[in-house]
Amino acid sequence: MPLETLLLLSTGIFVIAILYSTVGHAGASGYIAVMSLLSLAPEIIKPTALSLNILVASIGTWQFFRAGHFSWRLFWPFATLAVPFAFIGGYINLPTHIFKVLLGLILLFSAVRFLITAHQNKPVKQPPRFQAMSAGAGIGLLSGLTGTGGGIFLTPLLLLMGWAEAKTAAAVSALFILVNSAAGLTGYVSNSNSLPTLIVPLFVVAALGGGIGSYLGSRRFDSAAIKRFLAVVLLIAGTKLIFT
């Protein structure tokens, strides 16, 4: 990869890691957007996004847990079936054109999610267990297929259904992303795939960005403005994937 492209990619990863981790996410959809805009191949995008997700989600989980926002009671029903389904999704390699359209739709969905949930605050109630487990299975499969951790689906679901307040949703999503990304990457590698070498330098910038963002998000920031900004980025990237 040319040095100029690597520098652009590293800068994008750093910024995305900061922004996403403030709301408990690891940044997969953002990493996908940056890599897609730089015309990287799908066989590079998927494992790179999953690997960076594992790193940043680990940092975010720790920060939000330390700040006292995590709920095990809310987490486990969603994660129980999500992990094996994420493994299955990671094992499957979709044809390139389907992969691009699916990713584009996911990015557009993410953009709408950030706009809709920017200022939402519903009364909190515990989710029905069957609904939570079913949703977790579907999100897990999709996260493994696309190289995302599933947080872009879980967080809006928790908020829209009134199953968690914003900080708890962020904390639960962080660990959910971590376990799904690990399962998805394991499935990907199990299908005789290797990891791209460019992951190594990107780990450094992702760790720095994730550390900064998750600290600010768990203890300092209101995430509404960040969500609106991310919506614009994802709308551009998602549209590019679908229509090019």
NORURSUL-V954994 format. One record per pair of residues at least 12 apart in sequence whose ideal C-beta (glycine too) atoms are under 6 Angstrom apart, sorted by the first residue. I is the first residue (numbers start at 0). J is the second residue. D is the distance in Angstrom with one decimal. If there is no record, write none. Layout:
i=I j=J d=D
i=I j=J d=D
This chain:
i=4 j=37 d=6.0
i=8 j=37 d=5.9
i=9 j=204 d=4.9
i=11 j=33 d=3.7
i=12 j=201 d=5.3
i=12 j=204 d=5.2
i=12 j=205 d=5.4
i=13 j=204 d=4.2
i=13 j=208 d=4.5
i=15 j=29 d=3.5
i=16 j=55 d=5.3
i=16 j=205 d=4.8
i=16 j=208 d=2.9
i=16 j=209 d=4.6
i=17 j=208 d=4.3
i=17 j=211 d=5.3
i=17 j=212 d=4.0
i=18 j=225 d=5.4
i=18 j=229 d=5.9
i=20 j=55 d=5.7
i=20 j=59 d=5.0
i=20 j=209 d=4.7
i=20 j=212 d=3.3
i=20 j=213 d=4.2
i=21 j=212 d=4.5
i=21 j=215 d=5.5
i=21 j=216 d=3.2
i=21 j=220 d=5.3
i=21 j=222 d=5.6
i=21 j=225 d=5.7
i=22 j=169 d=5.5
i=22 j=216 d=5.9
i=22 j=222 d=4.5
i=23 j=59 d=5.8
i=23 j=169 d=2.7
i=23 j=172 d=4.6
i=23 j=173 d=4.6
i=24 j=150 d=4.5
i=25 j=52 d=4.1
i=25 j=55 d=4.1
i=25 j=56 d=3.9
i=25 j=148 d=5.4
i=25 j=176 d=4.8
i=26 j=55 d=5.7
i=27 j=48 d=4.5
i=27 j=52 d=4.7
i=27 j=147 d=4.0
i=27 j=148 d=5.4
i=28 j=106 d=5.7
i=28 j=109 d=4.8
i=28 j=147 d=5.6
i=28 j=151 d=5.2
i=30 j=48 d=4.7
i=30 j=51 d=5.5
i=31 j=44 d=5.8
i=31 j=48 d=5.3
i=31 j=102 d=5.8
i=32 j=106 d=5.9
i=32 j=236 d=3.4
i=35 j=236 d=5.9
i=35 j=240 d=5.6
i=36 j=236 d=5.9
i=41 j=95 d=5.6
i=41 j=98 d=4.9
i=43 j=195 d=4.8
i=45 j=146 d=3.6
i=46 j=187 d=5.5
i=46 j=194 d=5.2
i=47 j=195 d=5.6
i=47 j=198 d=5.5
i=48 j=146 d=4.1
i=49 j=146 d=5.2
i=49 j=180 d=4.9
i=49 j=183 d=5.2
i=49 j=184 d=4.2
i=50 j=198 d=5.0
i=51 j=205 d=4.7
i=52 j=148 d=4.6
i=52 j=176 d=5.9
i=52 j=180 d=3.9
i=53 j=180 d=4.8
i=53 j=181 d=5.6
i=54 j=202 d=6.0
i=54 j=205 d=5.5
i=54 j=206 d=5.9
i=55 j=205 d=5.5
i=55 j=209 d=3.6
i=56 j=173 d=5.5
i=56 j=176 d=4.2
i=56 j=177 d=3.8
i=57 j=177 d=5.8
i=58 j=209 d=4.3
i=58 j=210 d=5.4
i=58 j=213 d=5.4
i=59 j=173 d=3.9
i=59 j=213 d=4.1
i=60 j=173 d=4.4
i=60 j=174 d=4.7
i=60 j=177 d=5.6
i=62 j=213 d=3.9
i=62 j=214 d=5.6
i=62 j=217 d=4.6
i=63 j=169 d=6.0
i=63 j=170 d=3.7
i=63 j=173 d=5.5
i=63 j=217 d=4.7
i=66 j=217 d=4.1
i=66 j=218 d=5.6
i=68 j=166 d=4.3
i=68 j=167 d=5.4
i=68 j=170 d=3.9
i=69 j=170 d=4.2
i=70 j=167 d=5.4
i=73 j=163 d=5.9
i=73 j=171 d=5.3
i=74 j=171 d=4.8
i=76 j=128 d=5.2
i=76 j=131 d=3.6
i=76 j=132 d=5.2
i=77 j=131 d=5.2
i=77 j=135 d=3.8
i=78 j=175 d=5.8
i=78 j=178 d=5.7
i=79 j=132 d=5.8
i=80 j=132 d=5.3
i=80 j=135 d=5.0
i=80 j=136 d=3.8
i=81 j=135 d=3.9
i=81 j=138 d=5.9
i=81 j=139 d=3.2
i=81 j=179 d=5.5
i=82 j=178 d=5.3
i=82 j=182 d=4.7
i=84 j=136 d=4.9
i=84 j=139 d=3.6
i=84 j=140 d=4.1
i=85 j=139 d=4.1
i=85 j=142 d=5.2
i=85 j=143 d=4.0
i=85 j=179 d=4.2
i=85 j=182 d=4.0
i=85 j=183 d=4.6
i=86 j=182 d=4.3
i=86 j=186 d=4.1
i=88 j=140 d=4.6
i=88 j=143 d=2.3
i=88 j=144 d=4.0
i=89 j=143 d=3.9
i=89 j=183 d=3.5
i=89 j=186 d=2.9
i=89 j=187 d=4.3
i=90 j=186 d=3.9
i=90 j=189 d=6.0
i=90 j=190 d=5.0
i=99 j=240 d=5.0
i=100 j=241 d=5.8
i=102 j=145 d=5.9
i=102 j=240 d=5.4
i=103 j=237 d=4.6
i=103 j=240 d=3.4
i=103 j=241 d=3.6
i=105 j=145 d=5.8
i=106 j=233 d=4.6
i=106 j=236 d=5.3
i=106 j=237 d=3.2
i=107 j=237 d=3.9
i=109 j=151 d=4.4
i=109 j=233 d=4.9
i=110 j=230 d=4.2
i=110 j=233 d=4.0
i=110 j=234 d=4.4
i=112 j=155 d=4.1
i=113 j=226 d=3.7
i=113 j=229 d=5.1
i=113 j=230 d=4.2
i=114 j=230 d=4.9
i=116 j=155 d=5.3
i=116 j=158 d=4.8
i=117 j=223 d=4.4
i=117 j=226 d=4.7
i=117 j=227 d=5.9
i=118 j=223 d=5.6
i=119 j=158 d=5.4
i=121 j=161 d=3.6
i=122 j=161 d=5.7
i=123 j=164 d=5.6
i=124 j=161 d=5.7
i=126 j=162 d=4.5
i=138 j=152 d=4.7
i=138 j=153 d=5.8
i=139 j=179 d=5.5
i=142 j=179 d=4.6
i=142 j=183 d=5.9
i=143 j=183 d=3.8
i=143 j=186 d=5.8
i=148 j=176 d=3.1
i=148 j=179 d=4.9
i=148 j=180 d=4.4
i=149 j=179 d=4.8
i=150 j=172 d=4.1
i=150 j=176 d=4.4
i=153 j=172 d=5.1
i=153 j=175 d=5.4
i=154 j=168 d=5.1
i=154 j=172 d=4.7
